[in-house]
Amino acid sequence: MTAFYIPGVSGAPSVVERTYGEMRRQIELELGSRPNIHRIAALWIRREGTDCITEVGLPDPVRGGTVLAIFDLGSHQPFVVWRHADDGTSTGVREVLGHHAYSVTVFDA
């Protein structure tokens, strides 16, 4: 397994935790529901008719751009992928996915 990280965020663990907390709050503001605290490393899910693995630190298999975080809004609620834009101009692109996943891999605690 892999220790929790956010690509491009360096420094003390408190910096990474603070950044993750800010990302969770932003998702809550936009969608009206706060993501749970599970730190998802990878998600095996069907997107746009294709089974794929979306993984933190790798390019998004459907949209491009590095995946920065994956959020779970809870049971029967969608997952949200936060990534860089495929042209690298933005770090705040978010995509709401479905709520059915074949497999969810979490970071080491």
C-alpha positions in Angstrom: 0.0 0.0 0.0 0.9 3.6 -0.3 1.1 6.4 2.3 -1.4 9.2 1.8 -0.2 12.1 -0.3 -1.5 14.8 -2.7 0.6 15.2 -5.8 2.3 18.5 -5.9 1.8 19.2 -2.2 5.0 18.9 -0.2 6.0 19.7 3.3 5.1 18.4 6.7 2.2 16.0 7.0 0.1 18.8 8.6 0.4 20.7 5.3 -1.0 17.8 3.3 -3.8 17.3 5.9 -4.7 20.9 5.8 -4.8 20.9 2.0 -7.0 17.8 2.0 -9.3 19.3 4.5 -9.7 22.4 2.3 -10.4 20.2 -0.7 -13.1 18.4 1.3 -14.7 21.7 2.3 -14.7 22.9 -1.3 -16.5 19.8 -2.4 -19.1 20.3 0.4 -19.7 23.9 -0.7 -20.1 22.9 -4.3 -22.2 19.7 -3.8 -23.9 20.3 -0.5 -22.5 17.1 1.1 -19.2 16.7 2.8 -17.0 13.8 1.6 -16.2 11.1 4.1 -12.7 11.0 5.6 -11.6 7.8 3.7 -8.5 8.7 1.7 -9.0 6.9 -1.6 -5.9 5.9 -3.5 -7.6 4.2 -6.5 -11.0 3.6 -7.9 -12.0 0.8 -10.3 -15.1 2.1 -11.9 -17.1 2.3 -15.2 -16.8 5.7 -16.8 -18.4 6.6 -20.1 -18.9 3.0 -21.0 -15.3 1.9 -20.2 -14.0 0.1 -17.1 -11.0 1.9 -15.8 -8.8 2.5 -12.8 -8.6 6.1 -11.7 -5.6 6.5 -9.4 -4.1 9.4 -7.4 -0.8 10.6 -8.9 -1.5 9.2 -12.4 -3.2 10.8 -15.4 -7.0 10.5 -15.4 -7.8 7.6 -17.8 -10.8 9.4 -19.3 -10.0 13.2 -19.1 -6.2 13.4 -18.7 -4.5 15.6 -16.1 -3.0 14.2 -12.9 -5.5 12.9 -10.4 -4.9 14.8 -7.1 -7.6 13.2 -4.9 -10.6 11.0 -5.0 -13.5 11.6 -2.7 -16.4 9.4 -1.6 -19.6 11.3 -0.6 -21.1 8.2 1.1 -23.4 5.3 0.6 -25.4 5.6 -2.6 -23.7 9.0 -3.3 -21.2 9.7 -6.1 -17.4 9.7 -6.1 -15.6 12.9 -7.0 -12.3 13.0 -8.9 -10.2 16.2 -8.3 -7.5 16.6 -11.0 -5.3 19.0 -13.0 -6.8 20.1 -16.3 -5.5 18.0 -19.1 -3.6 21.1 -20.4 -2.1 21.7 -17.0 -3.6 25.1 -16.6 -5.8 24.3 -13.6 -5.5 22.2 -10.4 -9.1 22.5 -9.5 -11.0 20.4 -12.1 -13.6 18.2 -10.4 -15.7 15.5 -11.9 -18.7 13.9 -10.3 -18.8 10.1 -11.0 -21.4 7.5 -10.3 -21.7 5.7 -7.0 -21.1 2.2 -8.1 -17.4 1.1 -8.0 -16.0 -2.4 -8.6 -13.2 -1.7 -6.1 -12.0 1.1 -3.9 -8.4 1.1 -2.7 -7.6 3.4 0.3 -4.2 4.8 1.3 -2.4 3.3 4.3 -3.6 4.7 7.6 
